[in-house]
Amino acid sequence: MGRSRDRPAAVSDTALVFVTFRNRTEAERIAETLLTERLAACVNIMAPCVSLYRWEGRIERAEEVPALLKTRTMMASKLRERLAELHSYELPVIESWNVQATDAAAAWIERETR
């Protein structure tokens, strides 16, 4: 009996990368570059959020646009490096983690990245 398409794969070569941007324009510009370069299969640009953070000894507040990028685990490091090159922040916080995706989703991400 085959596995359901809705169940996650036991082992998945899939990673999610999370980052916030100064605004939607920057998020979309960088997302299109990363998709064109095939470093990500998908970029979910989310609604603006308020970020509170410590910076140079002070508490800061900024409206930012978060994004979640889907890629292969082995490409996450290269994606983070390229994202840092393109990002306007002095210190973009770029976080990633491995996830379990459905077989179909993992296969799609593998096909769309190189």
C-alpha positions as CSV (number, residue, x, y, z in Angstrom):
1,M,0.0,0.0,0.0
2,G,1.4,3.4,-1.0
3,R,1.6,6.4,1.3
4,S,-1.0,9.1,1.3
5,R,-0.1,12.3,-0.5
6,D,-1.1,14.2,2.6
7,R,1.3,12.5,5.0
8,P,4.8,14.0,5.5
9,A,7.7,12.0,4.1
10,A,9.7,10.1,6.8
11,V,12.9,11.9,5.6
12,S,12.6,15.1,3.6
13,D,15.3,17.2,1.9
14,T,13.3,20.4,2.6
15,A,14.2,23.5,4.5
16,L,12.4,26.7,5.4
17,V,14.2,30.0,5.6
18,F,12.7,33.0,7.5
19,V,13.6,36.6,7.1
20,T,12.1,40.0,7.5
21,F,12.4,42.9,5.0
22,R,12.2,46.7,5.2
23,N,9.1,46.7,3.0
24,R,7.0,44.7,0.5
25,T,8.9,46.2,-2.5
26,E,12.2,44.9,-1.3
27,A,10.7,41.5,-0.3
28,E,9.2,41.0,-3.8
29,R,12.4,42.2,-5.6
30,I,14.6,39.8,-3.7
31,A,12.1,37.0,-3.9
32,E,12.0,37.3,-7.7
33,T,15.8,37.2,-7.9
34,L,16.0,34.1,-5.7
35,L,13.3,32.3,-7.7
36,T,15.0,33.3,-11.0
37,E,18.3,31.9,-9.6
38,R,16.5,28.8,-8.5
39,L,17.7,29.0,-5.0
40,A,14.1,28.9,-3.7
41,A,11.0,27.1,-5.1
42,C,8.6,29.4,-3.4
43,V,8.6,32.6,-1.3
44,N,5.6,33.4,0.9
45,I,5.5,37.1,1.6
46,M,3.3,37.8,4.6
47,A,1.4,40.7,6.0
48,P,3.5,43.4,7.6
49,C,4.3,43.0,11.3
50,V,5.7,45.1,14.1
51,S,9.1,44.0,15.3
52,L,10.6,45.0,18.6
53,Y,14.3,44.3,19.0
54,R,17.4,45.4,20.8
55,W,19.9,47.3,18.6
56,E,23.1,49.0,19.7
57,G,21.9,49.2,23.3
58,R,18.4,50.5,22.6
59,I,15.0,49.0,22.1
60,E,13.8,49.6,18.6
61,R,10.4,49.2,16.9
62,A,9.9,48.8,13.2
63,E,7.2,47.6,10.8
64,E,8.7,44.8,8.6
65,V,7.5,42.4,6.0
66,P,8.2,38.7,6.9
67,A,8.9,36.1,4.3
68,L,9.2,32.3,4.3
69,L,11.3,30.7,1.6
70,K,11.1,27.0,0.6
71,T,14.2,25.2,-0.6
72,R,16.2,22.0,-0.4
73,T,18.2,21.4,2.8
74,M,21.5,21.2,0.9
75,M,20.7,24.7,-0.7
76,A,19.7,26.5,2.5
77,S,23.3,27.8,3.2
78,K,23.7,29.1,-0.3
79,L,20.2,30.7,-0.2
80,R,21.0,32.4,3.2
81,E,24.3,33.7,1.8
82,R,22.7,35.1,-1.3
83,L,19.8,36.6,0.7
84,A,22.3,38.4,2.9
85,E,24.0,39.8,-0.2
86,L,20.8,41.2,-1.6
87,H,19.2,42.4,1.7
88,S,19.3,46.1,2.6
89,Y,19.8,45.6,6.4
90,E,23.2,45.9,7.9
91,L,22.4,42.7,9.9
92,P,19.6,40.8,8.3
93,V,18.4,38.0,10.6
94,I,18.1,34.9,8.4
95,E,16.9,31.8,10.1
96,S,16.4,28.3,8.7
97,W,15.4,24.9,9.8
98,N,14.8,21.5,8.2
99,V,11.2,20.4,7.9
100,Q,9.2,17.3,6.8
101,A,7.2,18.0,3.7
102,T,4.8,15.7,1.8
103,D,6.4,13.6,-0.8
104,A,4.8,15.6,-3.5
105,A,5.9,19.0,-2.1
106,A,9.4,17.7,-1.5
107,A,9.6,16.5,-5.1
108,W,8.3,19.8,-6.4
109,I,10.9,21.8,-4.3
110,E,13.6,19.5,-5.6
111,R,12.5,20.0,-9.3
112,E,12.4,23.8,-8.9
113,T,15.7,24.4,-7.2
114,R,19.3,23.5,-8.3
